[in-house]
Amino acid sequence: MKIIIMAGGTGTRLWPLSRNSKPKQFQVLFGNETMLQMTVKRLLTHFSLDDIFIATNQQYKEEVLQELPDLPGNHIILEPEKRDTAPAIGLASISVNAQSDEAIAFLAADHYIHKPQELCHILQIADEFLQQSPEYIITLGITPTAPETGYGYIKYSQESLVENQAISVYEVDAFVEKPDFKTATEYLADGHYVWNSGMFVVQKKTLAAMYQEYLPNTAKILSQIEENTIPDIEELYHQTDAISFDYGIMEKADHIAVIPANIGWSDIGSWSALKDILQEETTVTHKGSSQHFDIDSEHILVHSHNKDKIIATIGIRDIVIVETEDALLVSHVDKVQYVKQMSALLKSAQLEDKL
């Protein structure tokens, strides 16, 4: 099996820490390692570095090399421009040295996973299943723990496609957009819905066939890129279909399966999500090298690396405070979803360099 870690996102919902110049996958959010370093580290217990590839944008090449100095240089797959996930995944799939019938797992560089051993075990189960049923794409669906409205859902069938397995594989019935709270509550009670993590496993030849069927223009261009000995692929890549993999292929394909995964997952899609993970043991969390002093506050997150600054908080509740060298964010936890919209305000104020 080959592992492709997708590391080209911009992580705008974690502004002002996550920027276009250095998005969240290259930031230290837990411990002393970046999200990308943690993603690779959790895989090395079961997989070799020779089978791990990083797919990212041209501008992040040096960052990847700095963070993963032992990674072979030809294991960094560079997207010439941002064309959404379908072209990016297609380019990555033709760039790895995988056999046509070899499984490729596509994972994210910026996800938190509390149970890495369980993730690796599920990937191995997916590989074994595809050896018997190579026509499938297997998605990893996260077992929901709450009626979450911020994730897309996957509805799956009641009968497992495998027998006598500790981990079941189910046929996907439908992909469902982000629901309202009432609908999400119904999904949770139903028991046959999981969160769509965006992670999946598929054999290389199966993926190529799906591009040919559902995105023939992109398939043709990817074939030309794969056969082209000229390293400059910008002009060809610009002609691909700018569409997400979910819309372009996943939601159209006939043979999609899902493995419900209880792996302690979060996509760290907001400051509130990070706060929830960091505050498992305390209600006041300080992250960074600044000095923080507090009196009588609850459920707050302070994130600052300004070691020369003292941050004092008194009697506040449910607040996120994030400081960088050139920006300060103060938000109620219930409103952090609006952080992504801040980019529009900054652009209107001609402050694109702060994004």
C-alpha positions as CSV (number, residue, x, y, z in Angstrom):
1,M,0.0,0.0,0.0
2,K,1.1,3.6,-0.7
3,I,0.0,6.5,1.5
4,I,-0.6,9.9,0.0
5,I,-0.9,12.7,2.6
6,M,-2.8,15.7,1.1
7,A,-1.1,18.8,2.5
8,G,-2.2,21.6,0.2
9,G,-5.0,23.3,2.1
10,T,-5.0,26.8,3.5
11,G,-6.8,26.2,6.8
12,T,-8.5,29.6,6.8
13,R,-10.8,28.8,9.7
14,L,-7.7,28.8,12.0
15,W,-6.7,32.4,11.1
16,P,-4.7,34.3,12.3
17,L,-2.3,31.4,13.1
18,S,-3.0,29.6,9.9
19,R,-2.1,31.7,6.9
20,N,-1.6,31.2,3.1
21,S,2.1,31.4,3.7
22,K,2.0,28.7,6.4
23,P,-1.3,26.9,6.8
24,K,-2.4,24.8,9.8
25,Q,-0.8,21.5,8.6
26,F,2.6,23.3,9.1
27,Q,1.7,24.7,12.5
28,V,2.4,23.3,16.0
29,L,-1.0,22.9,17.5
30,F,-0.2,20.0,19.9
31,G,3.0,19.2,21.7
32,N,6.1,20.1,19.8
33,E,5.4,18.7,16.3
34,T,3.5,20.2,13.4
35,M,0.3,18.5,12.2
36,L,2.1,17.2,9.1
37,Q,4.9,15.7,11.3
38,M,2.3,14.1,13.6
39,T,0.5,12.6,10.6
40,V,3.6,11.0,9.2
41,K,4.7,9.8,12.7
42,R,1.5,7.9,13.4
43,L,1.8,6.0,10.1
44,L,5.4,4.9,10.7
45,T,4.4,2.2,13.2
46,H,2.9,0.2,10.3
47,F,4.2,1.7,7.1
48,S,7.6,2.5,5.7
49,L,8.7,6.1,4.8
50,D,9.4,4.7,1.4
51,D,5.6,4.2,0.9
52,I,4.6,7.6,2.1
53,F,4.1,10.6,-0.2
54,I,3.2,14.2,0.4
55,A,1.0,16.1,-2.1
56,T,1.1,19.8,-1.7
57,N,1.5,23.1,-3.6
58,Q,4.7,24.4,-5.1
59,Q,5.0,27.2,-2.5
60,Y,5.2,24.6,0.4
61,K,8.0,22.4,-1.0
62,E,10.7,23.9,1.2
63,E,8.5,23.7,4.3
64,V,7.9,20.0,3.7
65,L,11.6,19.3,3.1
66,Q,12.4,21.1,6.4
67,E,9.8,19.3,8.4
68,L,10.5,15.8,6.9
69,P,14.2,15.8,6.1
70,D,14.3,12.0,5.8
71,L,11.5,11.9,3.2
72,P,12.9,11.1,-0.3
73,G,12.8,14.3,-2.5
74,N,10.8,12.5,-5.2
75,H,8.1,11.7,-2.6
76,I,6.9,15.3,-2.6
77,I,4.2,15.8,-5.3
78,L,3.8,19.4,-6.3
79,E,0.5,20.8,-7.7
80,P,1.3,23.6,-10.1
81,E,-1.8,25.5,-9.2
82,K,-4.9,25.1,-7.0
83,R,-7.5,23.3,-9.1
84,D,-9.6,21.7,-6.3
85,T,-9.2,18.2,-5.0
86,A,-10.1,16.1,-8.1
87,P,-7.1,17.3,-10.2
88,A,-4.9,17.2,-7.1
89,I,-5.8,13.6,-6.2
90,G,-5.5,12.6,-9.8
91,L,-2.0,14.1,-10.1
92,A,-0.9,12.5,-6.9
93,S,-2.2,9.1,-8.0
94,I,-0.1,9.1,-11.2
95,S,3.0,10.4,-9.4
96,V,3.5,7.6,-6.9
97,N,5.4,4.4,-7.9
98,A,2.4,2.2,-7.3
99,Q,1.6,-0.9,-9.2
100,S,-1.8,-0.8,-11.1
101,D,-3.4,-3.2,-8.6
102,E,-1.9,-1.6,-5.5
103,A,-4.0,0.2,-3.0
104,I,-3.4,3.9,-2.4
105,A,-4.7,5.6,0.8
106,F,-5.4,9.3,0.6
107,L,-5.2,10.9,4.0
108,A,-5.2,14.5,5.3
109,A,-2.2,16.3,6.8
110,D,-4.2,18.4,9.2
111,H,-6.4,15.9,11.1
112,Y,-6.2,15.0,14.8
113,I,-6.4,11.3,15.5
114,H,-6.4,10.1,19.1
115,K,-6.2,6.4,18.2
116,P,-3.4,6.1,15.5
117,Q,-3.1,2.3,15.9
118,E,-6.8,1.8,15.1
119,L,-6.4,4.0,12.0
120,C,-3.5,1.9,10.7
121,H,-5.4,-1.3,11.4
122,I,-8.4,0.0,9.4
123,L,-6.1,0.9,6.5
124,Q,-4.8,-2.7,6.5
125,I,-8.4,-4.1,6.5
126,A,-9.2,-1.8,3.6
127,D,-6.2,-3.1,1.7
128,E,-7.2,-6.7,2.3
129,F,-10.8,-6.0,1.2
130,L,-9.7,-4.3,-2.1
131,Q,-7.6,-7.4,-2.9
132,Q,-10.8,-9.3,-3.1
133,S,-13.1,-6.5,-4.4
134,P,-10.8,-4.2,-6.4
135,E,-13.8,-2.3,-8.0
136,Y,-14.5,-0.4,-4.8
137,I,-13.4,2.8,-3.2
138,I,-13.4,2.5,0.6
139,T,-14.0,5.6,2.6
140,L,-13.3,6.1,6.2
141,G,-16.4,7.2,8.0
142,I,-16.1,8.6,11.5
143,T,-18.4,7.1,14.1
144,P,-20.4,10.2,15.2
145,T,-20.3,11.2,18.9
146,A,-22.7,14.1,18.7
147,P,-25.3,15.6,16.3
148,E,-22.6,17.6,14.5
149,T,-23.9,20.1,11.8
150,G,-20.4,21.0,10.5
151,Y,-19.7,17.8,8.7
152,G,-21.1,16.0,5.7
153,Y,-22.5,12.5,6.5
154,I,-22.4,9.1,4.8
155,K,-25.4,6.8,5.1
156,Y,-24.5,3.1,4.8
157,S,-26.4,-0.2,4.4
158,Q,-27.2,-2.5,7.3
159,E,-25.4,-5.6,6.1
160,S,-21.6,-5.9,6.1
161,L,-19.8,-6.8,2.9
162,V,-17.4,-9.0,4.9
163,E,-18.0,-11.9,7.3
164,N,-16.3,-12.8,10.5
165,Q,-14.4,-9.6,10.7
166,A,-13.9,-7.4,13.8
167,I,-14.1,-4.4,11.5
168,S,-17.1,-4.2,9.1
169,V,-17.2,-2.8,5.6
170,Y,-20.6,-1.5,4.4
171,E,-22.0,-0.4,1.0
172,V,-22.6,3.4,0.9
173,D,-26.2,4.3,0.3
174,A,-25.8,8.0,0.0
175,F,-23.6,11.0,0.7
176,V,-25.5,13.7,2.7
177,E,-24.7,17.4,2.9
178,K,-24.2,19.2,6.2
179,P,-27.5,18.8,8.1
180,D,-29.3,21.1,10.5
181,F,-29.3,20.1,14.2
182,K,-32.7,18.3,14.1
183,T,-31.6,16.2,11.1
184,A,-28.2,15.5,12.6
185,T,-29.9,14.3,15.7
186,E,-32.0,11.9,13.6
187,Y,-28.9,10.6,11.9
188,L,-27.3,9.9,15.3
189,A,-30.3,8.0,16.5
190,D,-30.6,6.0,13.2
191,G,-27.1,4.4,13.8
192,H,-26.3,4.0,10.1
193,Y,-24.7,7.4,9.4
194,V,-21.1,8.4,9.9
195,W,-19.2,11.6,9.4
196,N,-17.4,12.0,6.0
197,S,-13.7,12.3,6.9
198,G,-12.5,12.7,3.3
199,M,-10.1,9.9,3.7
200,F,-10.3,6.9,1.3
201,V,-8.5,3.9,-0.1
202,V,-8.6,2.7,-3.7
203,Q,-6.5,0.7,-6.1
204,K,-4.6,2.7,-8.7
205,K,-6.2,1.1,-11.7
206,T,-9.7,1.5,-10.3
207,L,-9.1,5.2,-9.6
208,A,-7.8,5.7,-13.2
209,A,-10.9,4.0,-14.6
210,M,-13.2,6.2,-12.5
211,Y,-11.5,9.4,-13.8
212,Q,-11.9,8.0,-17.3
213,E,-15.6,7.5,-16.8
214,Y,-16.6,10.5,-14.7
215,L,-14.0,13.2,-15.6
216,P,-12.7,12.1,-19.1
217,N,-11.2,15.5,-19.8
218,T,-9.1,15.4,-16.6
219,A,-8.3,11.7,-17.2
220,K,-6.9,12.6,-20.7
221,I,-4.7,15.4,-19.3
222,L,-3.5,13.2,-16.5
223,S,-2.5,10.5,-19.0
224,Q,-0.6,13.1,-21.0
225,I,1.2,14.4,-17.9
226,E,2.1,10.8,-16.9
227,E,3.5,10.1,-20.4
228,N,5.2,13.5,-20.8
229,T,9.0,13.5,-20.1
230,I,9.0,17.3,-19.9
231,P,8.9,18.4,-16.2
232,D,6.9,21.6,-16.9
233,I,3.3,20.5,-16.6
234,E,1.7,23.9,-15.7
235,E,0.0,24.4,-19.1
236,L,-1.5,20.9,-19.2
237,Y,-2.6,20.9,-15.5
238,H,-4.4,24.2,-16.0
239,Q,-6.7,22.4,-18.5
240,T,-8.0,20.0,-15.9
241,D,-11.6,20.3,-14.4
242,A,-11.5,22.5,-11.3
243,I,-13.9,20.3,-9.2
244,S,-13.8,18.5,-5.9
245,F,-13.2,14.8,-5.8
246,D,-16.4,14.2,-3.9
247,Y,-18.6,16.0,-6.5
248,G,-16.6,14.9,-9.5
249,I,-16.2,11.1,-8.7
250,M,-17.1,9.9,-5.3
251,E,-20.8,10.8,-5.3
252,K,-21.2,9.4,-8.8
253,A,-19.4,6.1,-8.6
254,D,-21.3,2.8,-8.2
255,H,-19.0,0.8,-5.9
256,I,-18.3,2.9,-2.8
257,A,-17.9,1.3,0.6
258,V,-17.3,2.7,4.1
259,I,-15.6,1.5,7.2
260,P,-17.1,3.1,10.4
261,A,-14.0,4.3,12.2
262,N,-13.8,5.0,15.9
263,I,-10.4,6.6,15.9
264,G,-10.8,9.8,18.0
265,W,-10.9,12.0,15.0
266,S,-11.2,15.8,14.4
267,D,-10.4,17.8,11.4
268,I,-9.5,20.8,13.6
269,G,-11.7,22.9,11.5
270,S,-12.1,25.7,13.9
271,W,-10.6,27.2,17.1
272,S,-13.5,25.7,19.1
273,A,-12.6,22.2,17.8
274,L,-9.0,22.7,18.9
275,K,-10.2,24.1,22.3
276,D,-12.3,21.0,22.9
277,I,-9.3,18.7,22.3
278,L,-6.9,20.7,24.4
279,Q,-9.4,21.1,27.3
280,E,-9.9,17.5,28.1
281,E,-8.4,18.0,31.5
282,T,-8.7,21.8,32.2
283,T,-11.1,24.6,31.3
284,V,-8.4,27.3,30.9
285,T,-5.8,26.4,28.3
286,H,-2.7,28.4,27.3
287,K,-0.8,27.3,24.3
288,G,2.5,29.0,23.3
289,S,5.5,30.7,24.8
290,S,3.8,33.9,26.1
291,Q,3.0,34.3,29.8
292,H,-0.6,33.8,30.8
293,F,-2.2,34.7,34.1
294,D,-5.9,34.1,34.9
295,I,-8.4,34.8,37.6
296,D,-11.8,33.1,37.6
297,S,-12.2,32.3,33.9
298,E,-13.7,29.2,32.4
299,H,-13.6,27.4,29.1
300,I,-11.1,29.8,27.4
301,L,-8.2,29.2,25.0
302,V,-5.3,31.5,24.8
303,H,-2.8,30.9,22.0
304,S,0.2,33.1,21.7
305,H,3.9,32.6,21.0
306,N,5.0,36.1,22.0
307,K,7.4,35.3,24.9
308,D,7.9,38.9,25.8
309,K,4.2,39.5,26.4
310,I,2.0,38.9,29.4
311,I,-1.6,38.0,28.8
312,A,-4.0,38.4,31.7
313,T,-7.6,37.2,31.7
314,I,-10.2,37.8,34.4
315,G,-13.7,36.4,34.7
316,I,-14.3,35.6,31.1
317,R,-16.2,32.6,29.7
318,D,-16.1,30.6,26.5
319,I,-13.6,32.9,24.7
320,V,-10.8,32.2,22.3
321,I,-7.8,34.5,22.1
322,V,-5.2,34.0,19.4
323,E,-2.3,36.3,19.0
324,T,0.4,36.4,16.3
325,E,3.1,38.9,15.5
326,D,0.7,41.0,13.3
327,A,-2.8,40.1,14.3
328,L,-5.1,39.4,17.3
329,L,-8.3,37.4,17.3
330,V,-10.8,37.5,20.2
331,S,-14.0,35.5,19.6
332,H,-16.7,33.9,21.6
333,V,-16.5,30.1,21.1
334,D,-20.0,30.0,19.5
335,K,-18.9,32.5,16.8
336,V,-15.6,31.1,15.7
337,Q,-17.2,29.7,12.5
338,Y,-17.2,33.3,11.2
339,V,-13.4,33.4,11.2
340,K,-13.4,32.2,7.6
341,Q,-15.5,35.2,6.7
342,M,-12.9,37.5,8.1
343,S,-10.9,37.1,4.9
344,A,-13.5,39.0,3.0
345,L,-13.2,41.9,5.4
346,L,-9.5,41.9,5.2
347,K,-9.6,41.8,1.4
348,S,-12.0,44.7,1.4
349,A,-9.6,46.6,3.5
350,Q,-6.8,45.7,1.1
351,L,-5.0,43.5,3.7
352,E,-4.6,40.4,1.7
353,D,-1.0,40.0,3.0
354,K,-2.5,39.3,6.4
355,L,-4.3,36.2,5.1
